[in-house]
Amino acid sequence: MSTDRPYEIVLYGATGFTGGLTAEYLARNAPPGTRWALAGRDRGKLEAVRDRLAAIDPDCAKLPLLHADSADAASLEEVARATRIVVTTVGPYAAHGEPLVAACAAAGTDYLDLTGEPGFVDRMYVLHHEEAVRTGARIVHACGFDSIPYDLGAYFTVQRLPEDVPLRVEGFARFDADFSGGTAHSAIGVFSDMPGTLRAERERRRVEPRPEGRRIRLSRRAVPYARVSGWTLPMPTLDPRIVARSAAALDRYGPVFTYGQYVAVRRLPAAAGLAAGMGAAVALAQLPPTRALLLRLVDAPGDGPSAERRARSWFKVTFVGEGGGHRVVTEVAGGDPGYDETAKMLAESALCLARDDLPETAGQVTTAVAMGDALIRRLDRAGLTFRVVDG
C-alpha cells in the first residue's frame, strides 16, 4: 500500500449522526499530525461539521473537505486513491456501500465500515476479496457494536484457553440503549431481503476456502447461564458469522471451535415479546406495503438518541469459554453501544490501522485477524473493558 498519499484517514459520512460522533472522537483523540479529511456530497453540511470540530480542536478548522457521492463512482475512486484508509458510516450498505468497497479494493486502500448486513458482507467478499488481496487492501466490515465486542471478546477468551484442543465459547449480551432510525432502516432492509442474503451466503461458500483439518461450528440453541439472570435467546445477527471467520483464519481457535451468541433478558414476558416482535418485523418486511408501514414507524436515518440518553446507556457481553478441561469467564463492557462506543470503536480501528504494528493481512478480514491485540489495547485505554471475571 502507498504510504505517500495526502491523507492517512478519510471519514465518509460525517454529516450523519454516527459519522458526526466519529468525527468528534477523531478531533479529540487523533494524535497530533494525523492527516485526515472529511468526505461527502454536500459541502455546506461538511463545512458545518468542520466548524463544530474546530470548537473541539482549532486545528480542525483546516480539515480538507473532499467530494464523495455513492452515486458517483469516479468521486469515490478519487478519494480512495488519496488516502491510506477510508472510514464510512454511509448506510444502508447494501444500497450505498459497494462502489466504495470496489474503489478501495482497486486502489489498495484500507476500508472500514459499521455494517451489520450479512448479505452485503458476503457479496463484497465474492466481488472484491481477491482484488483486495492483490492490491494489499484490508477490507474490514462491522467495526462498531456490530461486531467488535463479540469478535474481540471471543478472541480475548480463546487466548486464555489451552491450545490445540477443541474449544467452545458462548457470548451473552445485555444492554440498555436506544437505537437510531438509520439502524432500524438497515435492519428492515436485511429482513426484506432474506432470499438475497441466503443467496449471497451460498455464493460465498462456493468460493471461500475452508480451513484444512479444522472445523468451525455455530450453535443456535438457547442455553441457560447462571451469571445471566433471566432468559436467553439466540441472536440472529452478523456477529456470530464474524466470529466464525476469525476462527477459520486463526489456528489459535483450535481444531474444532464452536460459538454461540445470545441476548439475555430478565423476564420471560420480555423474552417472549422480543422473539414475537422480531418475527413480526421479519414478516412485515417481506411485502412492500407493510415494509413501508414499518419504515414510517421508525425515525428517519440521521436521527439518534440524545446525549443524556446515551450517557445512561450501557452494554455487557459475558463470554464462557471451555476446552481441554479448563473454563474461563470473561467480559467486554462499555457505555452507549449504538453510538458513543460505536464511534469510538470505529475511530480507534482507523487509528490502529494507520499507526500500529500489525500482522500482514489483505483482502476481506475481521477485526480480530487484522488488528487483534493492538485494537484491544487501544479500546481498553479508551474506556472499554476486557477482563477475566472467573477462571
N, C-alpha and C positions, 0 to 999 in steps of 0.2 A: 504494500500500500504506500502511496506517495506521502511523504512527511513534509513537503514544502508547499502545501496548499494554503490559501489565505486564512482558512478557519480550521480550528480543531473541532468545534461543535456548532451545528446549526439546529435551532429549535423551530420546527414547523408546526404551527397551530397555537402560538402563544396568545392569540386573541380569544381562544376558548377558555372555559372555566379551569379545567385541569392544566391546560397549557400555560395559562397565566400563573397558576401556583408554581409550576415547574420553573418558569422564568424567574419568579421571585426567589425561589430557592437558589437558583444559579447566581442571581445577583448578590445574595447574601453569602454564598459558600464557595463559589468557584475561586480557585487560587488566583492571586494577582498575576496578571499577564496572560490569563486564559483568553484565547482568541475565539470568541463566539459571536453568533449573529442570530437575528430573528428572521423568519421567513413566513410569508403568507400572501394572500391575493389582494388584501385591502390595505394599502399603505397608510391610510388615515387611522385605521384601527391599530396597526402596528406602531405608529407614532405615539398613540395614546398609551399603549403598553410600555413603550420605551420611556415616556415621561414618568410613568408610575415607578419603573425600575430605577430611574435616576434619583428619585426620592429616597431609595434604599441605599444606592451607591452612586455618587455623582459621576463616576466613570462610565456608567451605563448610558449617559446622555450621548455617548459617541458610538453606541452599538450600531453596526451596519444593519440595514433592513433590505432583505432580498425578496424579489418577486417569485412566488411559487404558487401554482394552482394545480390541483389534482386533475383538472380537465385539460391541462396544457403540458403534455409530456416533455416538450423542449425546455420549459422552465424548470421542471424537476431535474432533468438531466444536467442543466447548468448548475443548479445548486449542488447536486451530488458530486460534480467534478471539482467544486470549490472548497470542499471540506473533507475532513477525515471521518466525521461521524454525523449522521442525520438522526435527530430525535423527532418523532412525530406523535402528536396527540390527535390527529385528524381522523376521526371515525364517523360512522361505522367503517371499519377497514375493508369489509367485503365490497363496499360501494366505492371507497376512495383510496384504498391502500396500494393496489397492485402496481400502478405506474411508478410509484416511488421506490418500491422494492426492486422493480426492474432496473430503474436508473442507478440505484446503489450497487446492485449486483454487477452491472456492466462497468461501473466506474471504480470498483474495488473500494467502495465506501462502506463503513460500518453503519448498520441500520438498527434502530431501537424503536419499539412501539409499546402500546398498552393493550393490545388486542386480547379479548377473551373469546374470540370466534374460532372454533376448531376447524371449520371448513376453510376459512381464509388461510390459516397456518398451513394446512395440508396442501392447498393449492399452490401456495408460494414455494413450498418445498419442491413440488413436482415441476413447477415452471422455472425456478430460479436458483435452486440449490447448486446445481453443477456449475453454472456460470459464476456464482459467488466463490465456489471452491477454486475455480480457475483464476479469478482476479484477486483472491485473498480477502474478499469482503466477509465480515461476520454479520449475519442476519439473525438478530436476537429479538424474538417476539415476547410479549407478556412480561414486561419489565415493571409491573406495578403490583397491586394486591392480587391480580392475576398476573403472574403466578409465583412471584419471588418468595413469599413466606413459605409456601409449600415446597417449591423446588429446592431452595437453600435449606429449609428446615429438614427435609428428608436427607439431603446431602450431609448436613451437620450431624444428624442422628447416625447415619451409616458409618461415619468416621469414628464413632465411639463404640462400634460393634466389631467382633472378630472378623478377620479377613478370610477369604476363600471358603466360606460356608454359606449355605442358604440363609437369606435374611428376609424378615417380614417387618414392614413399617406401616403403621396406621396413624393418620392425622385426624385430629378432632378440632374443628374450628368453632369458635364462639366470637360473636361481635355484637356491638351496639352502635349502629350508624345508619345514616340516610344516604341514598344514592341519587345521582343526578338524572336528568332527562336523557342525556347522551348515553349513559349506561343502560337505561331502560330501552331506548331505541335500538341499541346494539343487541340486547338480549332478545327483543321481539324479532329482529332481523334473523337471528340464529334460529329461533323457534320456527319461523315461517319457511325456512329453507332446510328442513331436516333431510329431505331426499338428496339435496345438493351436498350437504355435509357428509352424508354416508358415501356418496359417490367419490368425493374428494379423499375420504379416508381409504377407500378401496384402491383408488389410483395411486396413492402414496405407498400403500403396502406392496403394490406390484413393482415399484421401482426402488424402494428403500432397502438397502442390505440389512439383514438381521445379524445380531451378534453371534459369532460362531461359538458353539459349545456352551451357550448361556441361554437362560430363559427369563423373560420379564413378563410378569402377570399383574393384571389389575383386578382387585377384589371389589365387588359392588354389593356384597351382602352387609346388611346393617349389623353392627356389633355393639354390645354394651361395654362401657368402660367406667370403672368406679370413680376415677378422678373427674369425670364429666357428669355432674348430676343432671338427671333428666333423661332425654331421649336422643337417639342419634339417627340421622338419615343420610344415605349416600349422597354425595354432591355431584350432580351431573354437569360438571364444569370442565373447562380446558385443563385445569391444574393437574389432575392425575396423569393425563397424557404427556404433559411436560415432564413430570417426574419420571415417567417410564422412559422417555427419550434420554434423559440424563443417565438413567440406569443402564440403558442399552449402550451408551457411549463410553461409560466408565467401568472398568473391571472391578473397581473397589466395591461395587454393589453386590458382588458375589456371583456364584454360578447360577443361582436361582433367586430372583428378587420379586417379592410380592408387595404391592402397595394398595392400600385402601384409604379413601378420604371421606370424611363425614362432617355434617353440620350438627352441632349439639344445641338442643333447645330444652328448657327447664320443664315444660309441662306438656302432657300428652295432647291437649286440645291445640296448643300452638304447633306441635309437630304435625298433627293431622291437618290443620289449616294450611301449613306451609306446603305439605305434599299436595293437597287439593288445589291450592292456588297455583302451584307450578303446573299441574296437569291442565287446569283450566286455561292458563295463559298459552300453553303449547297448542291446545285445541283451537282457541280463538284466533291464534296467529296463522292458521292454515288457510283461511278464506279472506279475500281482500276486504269485504265489508266489515267483518269482525276484527280483522287486523287494524283497519283504520280507526275503529272504535277504541281499541287498546291504545293506539298511538295518541288519540285525543285525551285519554285519561291520564297520561303521564306528562311531566314537564317537557318543554322543548329542549333540544340539545343546547348546551351553553349555560343552562341554569344549574345551580348546585346549592347545597345546604349552607347556611350562614356560618360565619366564623365562630359564633357562640355554640351552635350545634356541633360543629366539627371539634371544638375544644372538649366537648363531653363524650365524644365517640372513642371507641377503643376496639382492639381485636386481640385474641389469644389463640394460637394454634398449638395444641399439645400433641406430641408425637410419641408413640410407643414402638420401640424397636426391639426385635428379638432375633437371636441367631447364635448357634454354637453354644447353647446353654447359658447365654448372657441375655440380660434385659436392661434397657435404658429408657428413661423417660426424659424428653427434652421439651422446650417451649420456645416459641417465637412470639413476641408480643410487641405491640406498639399502640399509637394513638389512632386517629381517624383513618380508617383503612382506604376508603374510596378516593380521598383527595389529598389531604396533607401528607400522609405517609406514602401514597402512590407517587405524588410529585417528588418526594424525597428519594424514593427507590429509583425512579426513572432518571433523575438528575445524577444521583450517585453512580448509577450504571454507566452513564455517559462519561463522567469524570474518571471512572475506573478504566474504561476502555482507552481513554485519552492519556492517562497518566501512570497507570500501574504496570508492573512487570507481570505479564500474564502468559499462560500457555499458548503455544502456536495453534490456532484453530482457524477454520474458514468454512464458509457455507452456512446453512441454517443450523444454529447451535443454541443450546439453552443457557440460561444464566449460570447454572452450576458448572457446565462444561467450559464456557467462555471465561468466567470470572471467579467462580468458586470462593475460595478462602479470602481472596482480596476484597471481594464485594461484601462478604460477611463482616470483615474487619471495618470496612467503611460504614456499613449500616449500623454496626454496634457503636461506633464513635458518634454517629449521627442521632442516636437515641433509641433505635430499635434494640430489642434484647434477644440474644440467642443464648440459652443457658440449659444446663443439665439440672433437672429437678429431682431425679431419682436414678440410682444405678451407677 
